[in-house]
């Protein structure tokens, strides 16, 4: 399961100028090709923004047009949905439908993805509010550190005016030094919360979520109620205490309510591997469990109330984006009721060699730029020539054709193997300029590509 914790939001939720054309343009910055899929999700997102302008009675009737993406692995299905969520700051969770056939196909297991989405939504709100209260929290943390460096005077000694004035001057001097960063290495003893929550995290799953809540109420000492002293530098103490002060300034009930509202209004659930649960009705063995998962998904996709520890969450207006390769099965193998809940279907094209070249060059955070930035931190200049990038794409396409076609993900394995030597030595290299041309690529990867069995396991 993949959670999107939106620490970097390109735009704000509900941005009015996000027209479908602009949404596609934003997606083009990170994803090559797949114009039909981009248009479909852009229209779905814009309709959400349009719905917010409708009168409540009509808005309640307008349900999201859920999307089914059909295409092989590694062509951008997940990335399109993830970037869409980041664009508007929506809570986003990716889940594999096939996992429900492994752990049993009961409704509460399927509902867990909605609870996960709620956790992401609430964390999104908390992150935003931490930014707002940061100055206030930092000032409070510095006051607490100042008390550790120069403890407050007792009332009895405060009667001496001269001593009191000297103490105040010392405190002001220490505060200036603290704010100027001169005391970062000073060691202080800080009282911090003791947490052992992870040991009981199992109770937060499925139908045992209520037990998790009750245990925290009955045994608070086991879930962070106790404190202990830790020695740390002032720099570390500032971070710990500032986080504590931020938590004090954030109302958890308000954050939960706002998180639930965002999930209900703009949450996106990405259900991958839908083809793995597509089984014909009346089948035996695995088909029965697959159909069971589909029938458990159906009420959530249709719109229902899901119980969470923060309250009831309605899924009527959550956008569901499903995806699958559908090599063996086909969308028509899904139960008719579920098929009808994904009215928009788009087919993503397999990647060609030219697509792989564009993927290496065009996106703002392309793999080539990532490796260049990583090695630049150690003074290494990594230069990719045009024929070098074409050679990488050619080898990735060839390995995909001869083994398993994993699309653009093959570029990760090819580049990692290609740059293994450079990455290992890094700043220790005598020649700080490494040119990756076609000859360099073929020299490094020729033996692996020639050996089909070796490339199957290495590339």
Residue, then its C-alpha position, 0 to 999 in steps of 0.5 A: x500500500x502506498x500513501x501520499x503524504x502531501x508535504x509538497x503541494x503544487x497547488x491549493x485544494x479547490x484552485x479555480x484556475x485549474x482548467x482541464x487544459x492546465x491540468x494536462x499541462x501540469x501532468x505533462x511536466x512529469x509524465x510522457x505521453x498518455x494524452x487520453x488518460x490525462x484528459x480523462x483525469x483532468x475532466x474528472x478533477x475539473x468536474x469536482x471543482x464545478x460541483x462545489x459551485x452547485x447548490x447543495x441539493x444538486x451537488x449531492x446528486x453529482x457523483x464522481x465519474x470513476x476511471x478505469x485505466x487499462x494498460x501494461x505495467x510501468x506506463x504511468x497509470x499510478x503516476x498520473x493519479x498520484x500527480x493529480x492528487x498532489x496538484x490539488x493537495x487531495x488525500x491519496x492512497x494506492x492499494x492493490x486489489x489482489x491483497x484482499x484475496x490473500x488476507x480474506x475477502x470480508x467487507x471490513x478488510x476492504x474498508x481499511x483503505x478508506x481508513x487509510x485515506x482518512x489518516x492521510x487526510x488528517x495528516x495533510x491538515x496537520x502538516x498545513x497547520x504546523x506551518x501556520x503555528x511554526x513561529x509561535x511554536x518556535x518561540x515557545x520552544x526557545x523559552x523552554x530551552x532558555x529555562x533549561x540553560x538558565x532556570x527561572x528564579x524562585x520567588x524568595x530570591x526574586x526580592x533582591x532587585x539587583x540580582x533580579x536585574x542581573x538574572x534578566x540581563x543574563x537571560x536576554x543575552x542567552x536568548x540572543x545567543x540562542x536565536x543567533x545559533x551560538x548555542x547549538x552544540x550545548x547539551x541539555x536534558x529534555x523531558x520527552x514523551x516515552x512511546x511504545x505505540x508500535x507494539x500495539x499497532x496491530x490493534x489498529x487494523x480492520x475490526x480491531x480498531x475500536x480495541x486500539x482506541x479503548x486500550x489507549x484510554x485504559x492504559x495511557x502510560x503504555x501509549x506515550x503518557x510517561x516521560x523520561x529525560x534525554x540528553x541532547x544538543x540544543x539543536x536537537x532539543x529545539x526540533x523536539x520541543x518545537x514539534x511538541x509545541x506545534x502539537x499543543x497548538x493544533x486542535x486534534x478534533x478540528x484537524x480530524x473534522x477537516x481531514x474527514x471533510x477533505x476525504x469526503x470532498x476530494x479524496x482519491x483512492x487508486x485501486x491497482x491490479x483490478x485485473x487480478x480480481x476479475x473472475x467470471x460469475x459462477x466460477x470455482x476456486x480462485x474466481x469465487x474469492x475474486x468475485x467476493x472482493x468485487x462485491x465487497x468493493x462495490x458498496x464503497x465505490x457506490x457510496x457508503x458510510x465507513x466507521x473510523x476512529x474519527x467518526x463516520x466517513x461517507x465515500x459518495x464523492x471519493x474519486x476511485x481510479x482503478x487500473x490493471x493490465x488486463x492481459x488475461x482477463x478483461x474489464x467485462x469479467x468484472x461483475x456488471x455492477x462494478x463495471x457500471x461504477x467505472x464509466x470512464x475507461x482509458x487505454x494506456x499505450x505501451x512505451x516505445x523506444x522514443x517514449x523511453x528517450x523522452x522519459x529520460x530527458x523531458x520530465x522535470x525530475x527525470x532519472x537522468x536529472x536525479x542521478x546528476x543531482x545526487x553525484x553533484x553533491x560529491x563534486x562529480x559532473x555526470x554528462x549524458x550525451x544524446x546517443x548515450x540516452x538513446x543507447x539506454x532506452x534501446x537496452x531497456x526496450x530490448x530487455x523488456x521485449x526479451x524478458x518481462x515488460x515492466x515499462x519505464x521501470x526498466x530504466x531504473x534497473x538499467x541506469x542503476x547497473x550502468x552507474x554502479x561503479x560511478x555511484x560506488x566511488x563517488x567523490x573518490x573518483x580522480x576524474x570528476x567528469x563522467x561522460x555517458x555516451x553510447x560507447x560507455x553504455x554498451x561497454x558497461x552493459x553489453x555482457x549483461x544484455x547478451x546473456x538472456x538469463x543474466x539480464x532476466x535477473x540483473x536487469 
